[in-house]
Amino acid sequence: MQPDSSNSTVALKNHLIICGGGTGANHIVAELDNYKNLAEKQSSQLGTGVIARDFLLIDSDETRCKKMLQKFTNMTYIIGDATDDDILEKAGIRDAYGIFVILPNDKDNLFITFTAKQKNPKIRIVARTTDIFNTRQKLFKAGANSVASPNFIGGLRLVSEIARPNVTAFLDEMLRNKASDLHIKEFKVKKDSSLAKKSLREIDLTNKYHLIAIAVENERLDSKIHYNPAADTIINPGDIIVVFGKGPDIQALERSLTRI
């Protein structure tokens, strides 16, 4: 489905919206497309019913959208201005799970962030800024969950290549190499999950699933991310547990949770 700005609201729910085209959008769409293909393949193999979220691009350049569609067939797009309320409505902003706000102008990104949060208080917002020192806090106040500066991130990456080249190479291998079987994945623990109200020692991810718990976010207590959690850490409903390991082992854990 590839609607334009004259269409009614798209028939998507719990989807992701990308506001703004260009190089940044290309990278985001490529990652989402790859993840969707991979997740659908794993879903068909495992029978878990897990399918990656649909995603939709809002861009004012129709030619650019059509070129991207030739490469990314999972993509849906709307031709229009993402700062326009009507365009956001047609993109299904009220039913969306998340939105990437990556226009080149910080004022536009600030406006979209505020508007998106007003229309959908539960939406997750990731915003781009060129001025991390002056605009970052404004974006957070407007409702962004995360704010990124390409220049800042690029600088950190360049320093990492000098300061910790082996760690950087390892992360690249894991995150960027499609043939790599190492993954990091997060699970939100549901009330009826087999993990709920147990300690990490009782869950025993290492021996049962050959996985390592690298972080836990206790949503009920402090919403902070606790790295390298102790074995006596209690996992409560609503907590997020981040695990590291091989794909089949992560899938085995996922299968056990979906049977609950």
C-alpha positions as CSV (number, residue, x, y, z in Angstrom):
1,M,0.0,0.0,0.0
2,Q,1.5,3.4,-1.0
3,P,-1.1,6.1,-0.3
4,D,-0.6,9.8,-1.1
5,S,-1.7,12.9,0.7
6,S,-5.2,12.7,-0.9
7,N,-6.0,9.4,0.8
8,S,-7.9,8.8,4.0
9,T,-6.2,7.5,7.1
10,V,-4.1,4.5,6.4
11,A,-5.3,1.1,7.8
12,L,-2.3,0.6,10.2
13,K,-2.1,0.1,13.9
14,N,0.8,-0.1,16.3
15,H,3.0,0.9,13.4
16,L,6.1,3.1,13.1
17,I,6.1,6.5,11.3
18,I,9.2,8.1,9.8
19,C,8.9,11.8,9.3
20,G,11.3,13.1,6.7
21,G,13.2,11.6,3.8
22,G,16.8,11.7,2.8
23,T,19.8,9.7,3.9
24,G,18.6,9.3,7.5
25,A,15.2,7.9,6.4
26,N,17.0,5.5,4.0
27,H,19.0,4.0,6.9
28,I,16.0,3.8,9.2
29,V,13.8,2.1,6.5
30,A,16.6,-0.3,5.6
31,E,16.9,-1.4,9.2
32,L,13.1,-1.7,9.7
33,D,12.8,-3.6,6.4
34,N,15.5,-6.0,7.3
35,Y,14.1,-6.6,10.8
36,K,10.6,-7.1,9.4
37,N,11.8,-9.7,6.9
38,L,13.9,-11.5,9.5
39,A,11.1,-11.5,12.1
40,E,8.5,-12.8,9.6
41,K,10.9,-15.6,8.6
42,Q,11.5,-16.5,12.2
43,S,7.8,-16.3,13.0
44,S,6.9,-18.8,10.2
45,Q,9.6,-21.1,11.5
46,L,8.7,-20.9,15.2
47,G,4.9,-20.5,14.9
48,T,5.0,-17.8,17.6
49,G,2.9,-15.3,15.7
50,V,5.6,-12.6,16.3
51,I,5.6,-10.2,13.3
52,A,7.6,-7.0,13.2
53,R,5.8,-3.7,13.1
54,D,4.7,-2.1,9.8
55,F,6.3,1.2,9.0
56,L,5.3,4.3,7.0
57,L,7.3,7.2,5.6
58,I,6.0,10.7,5.3
59,D,8.0,12.7,2.7
60,S,7.2,15.7,0.5
61,D,9.3,14.3,-2.4
62,E,7.3,11.7,-4.4
63,T,10.2,10.7,-6.6
64,R,12.3,9.9,-3.6
65,C,9.6,7.8,-2.1
66,K,9.0,5.8,-5.3
67,K,12.8,5.1,-5.6
68,M,12.8,3.9,-2.0
69,L,9.8,1.7,-2.7
70,Q,11.6,-0.1,-5.5
71,K,14.2,-1.2,-2.9
72,F,12.0,-1.6,0.2
73,T,8.8,-3.3,-0.8
74,N,7.5,-3.4,2.8
75,M,7.3,0.3,2.9
76,T,4.2,2.4,2.9
77,Y,4.4,6.1,2.2
78,I,2.4,9.3,2.2
79,I,3.4,12.4,0.2
80,G,3.1,15.5,2.3
81,D,4.4,17.8,5.0
82,A,4.9,16.0,8.3
83,T,4.3,19.2,10.2
84,D,0.7,19.2,8.8
85,D,-1.8,17.9,11.3
86,D,-3.9,16.4,8.5
87,I,-0.9,14.4,7.2
88,L,-0.1,13.0,10.6
89,E,-3.8,12.0,11.0
90,K,-3.7,10.2,7.7
91,A,-0.5,8.5,8.8
92,G,-2.5,7.0,11.7
93,I,-0.7,9.0,14.4
94,R,-3.3,8.1,17.0
95,D,-2.8,4.4,16.5
96,A,1.0,4.4,16.0
97,Y,3.4,2.7,18.3
98,G,6.3,5.0,17.6
99,I,7.6,7.9,15.4
100,F,11.0,8.9,14.1
101,V,11.1,12.7,13.8
102,I,14.2,13.4,11.6
103,L,13.5,16.5,9.6
104,P,16.6,18.7,9.0
105,N,15.0,21.7,10.8
106,D,15.0,21.5,14.6
107,K,11.9,23.8,14.9
108,D,10.0,21.4,12.7
109,N,11.1,18.4,14.7
110,L,10.1,20.2,17.9
111,F,6.6,21.0,16.5
112,I,6.0,17.4,15.3
113,T,7.2,16.0,18.6
114,F,4.7,18.2,20.5
115,T,1.9,17.5,18.1
116,A,2.5,13.7,18.1
117,K,2.4,13.6,21.9
118,Q,-0.8,15.6,22.1
119,K,-2.5,13.3,19.6
120,N,-1.2,10.1,21.1
121,P,0.2,10.3,24.6
122,K,1.4,6.7,24.6
123,I,3.5,7.0,21.4
124,R,7.2,6.5,21.6
125,I,9.1,9.4,20.0
126,V,12.7,9.4,18.7
127,A,13.8,12.8,17.5
128,R,16.8,14.1,15.7
129,T,18.5,17.4,16.5
130,T,21.4,19.3,15.1
131,D,21.9,21.3,18.3
132,I,22.2,18.8,21.2
133,F,23.0,21.5,23.7
134,N,20.1,23.9,23.1
135,T,17.3,21.8,21.5
136,R,17.7,18.5,23.2
137,Q,15.9,19.4,26.5
138,K,13.2,21.2,24.5
139,L,12.5,18.0,22.6
140,F,12.3,16.0,25.8
141,K,9.9,18.5,27.3
142,A,7.8,18.3,24.2
143,G,7.4,14.6,24.7
144,A,10.4,12.9,23.0
145,N,11.5,9.6,24.6
146,S,14.9,9.8,23.0
147,V,16.9,12.5,21.2
148,A,19.9,11.8,18.9
149,S,22.4,14.1,17.2
150,P,24.1,12.5,14.2
151,N,27.1,14.7,14.6
152,F,27.4,13.8,18.3
153,I,27.0,10.1,17.7
154,G,29.4,10.3,14.8
155,G,32.0,11.9,17.0
156,L,31.6,9.2,19.7
157,R,32.0,6.5,17.0
158,L,35.2,8.1,15.7
159,V,36.7,8.2,19.2
160,S,35.6,4.6,19.8
161,E,37.6,3.5,16.8
162,I,40.7,4.8,18.4
163,A,40.0,4.1,22.1
164,R,38.3,0.7,21.9
165,P,38.6,-0.7,18.4
166,N,38.0,-4.4,19.4
167,V,34.8,-3.6,21.3
168,T,33.6,-1.5,18.3
169,A,34.4,-4.3,15.9
170,F,32.5,-6.8,18.1
171,L,29.4,-4.6,18.2
172,D,29.5,-4.0,14.4
173,E,29.8,-7.8,13.9
174,M,26.8,-8.4,16.1
175,L,24.6,-5.5,15.0
176,R,25.5,-5.1,11.3
177,N,26.5,-8.5,10.0
178,K,23.4,-10.3,8.8
179,A,25.2,-13.6,9.0
180,S,26.1,-13.1,12.7
181,D,24.2,-15.4,15.1
182,L,24.8,-13.2,18.1
183,H,22.0,-10.9,19.3
184,I,20.8,-8.6,22.1
185,K,17.1,-8.7,22.7
186,E,14.8,-7.2,25.3
187,F,11.6,-8.8,26.8
188,K,8.9,-7.1,28.7
189,V,7.8,-9.5,31.5
190,K,4.0,-9.9,31.5
191,K,2.0,-10.6,34.6
192,D,1.5,-14.3,33.7
193,S,5.0,-14.9,32.4
194,S,7.1,-17.8,33.7
195,L,9.8,-15.2,34.6
196,A,7.6,-13.0,36.9
197,K,8.3,-12.8,40.6
198,K,11.4,-15.0,40.3
199,S,15.0,-14.1,40.9
200,L,17.6,-14.4,38.1
201,R,19.1,-17.3,40.0
202,E,15.8,-19.2,39.8
203,I,15.2,-18.3,36.2
204,D,18.7,-19.6,35.4
205,L,19.0,-18.2,31.9
206,T,22.6,-19.4,31.5
207,N,22.0,-23.1,32.1
208,K,18.4,-23.3,30.7
209,Y,18.8,-21.1,27.6
210,H,22.6,-20.4,27.3
211,L,21.8,-16.7,27.6
212,I,23.3,-13.9,29.6
213,A,21.1,-11.3,31.3
214,I,23.0,-8.0,30.7
215,A,20.4,-5.5,32.1
216,V,17.1,-5.2,33.9
217,E,14.8,-2.2,33.9
218,N,12.6,-2.1,37.0
219,E,9.6,-0.2,35.7
220,R,7.7,-0.3,39.0
221,L,10.6,0.7,41.3
222,D,12.7,3.4,39.5
223,S,12.5,2.8,35.7
224,K,16.3,2.8,35.7
225,I,18.4,0.4,33.7
226,H,20.5,-1.9,36.0
227,Y,23.4,-3.4,34.2
228,N,25.0,-6.7,35.1
229,P,22.2,-7.5,37.5
230,A,22.9,-9.6,40.5
231,A,21.6,-13.2,40.7
232,D,19.2,-12.3,43.5
233,T,17.5,-9.6,41.4
234,I,13.7,-10.2,41.4
235,I,12.0,-9.9,38.0
236,N,8.6,-8.3,38.4
237,P,5.7,-7.9,36.0
238,G,6.4,-4.9,33.8
239,D,10.1,-5.2,34.1
240,I,12.3,-5.3,31.0
241,I,15.1,-7.9,30.8
242,V,17.8,-7.6,28.2
243,V,19.5,-10.8,27.2
244,F,22.6,-11.6,25.0
245,G,23.2,-14.8,23.2
246,K,22.7,-16.8,20.0
247,G,19.6,-16.5,17.9
248,P,18.2,-20.0,18.4
249,D,18.6,-19.7,22.2
250,I,16.8,-16.4,22.2
251,Q,14.1,-17.9,20.1
252,A,13.8,-20.8,22.5
253,L,13.2,-18.4,25.4
254,E,10.7,-16.5,23.3
255,R,8.8,-19.8,22.5
256,S,8.6,-20.7,26.2
257,L,7.1,-17.3,27.0
258,T,4.5,-17.4,24.3
259,R,3.3,-20.8,25.6
260,I,2.4,-19.2,29.0
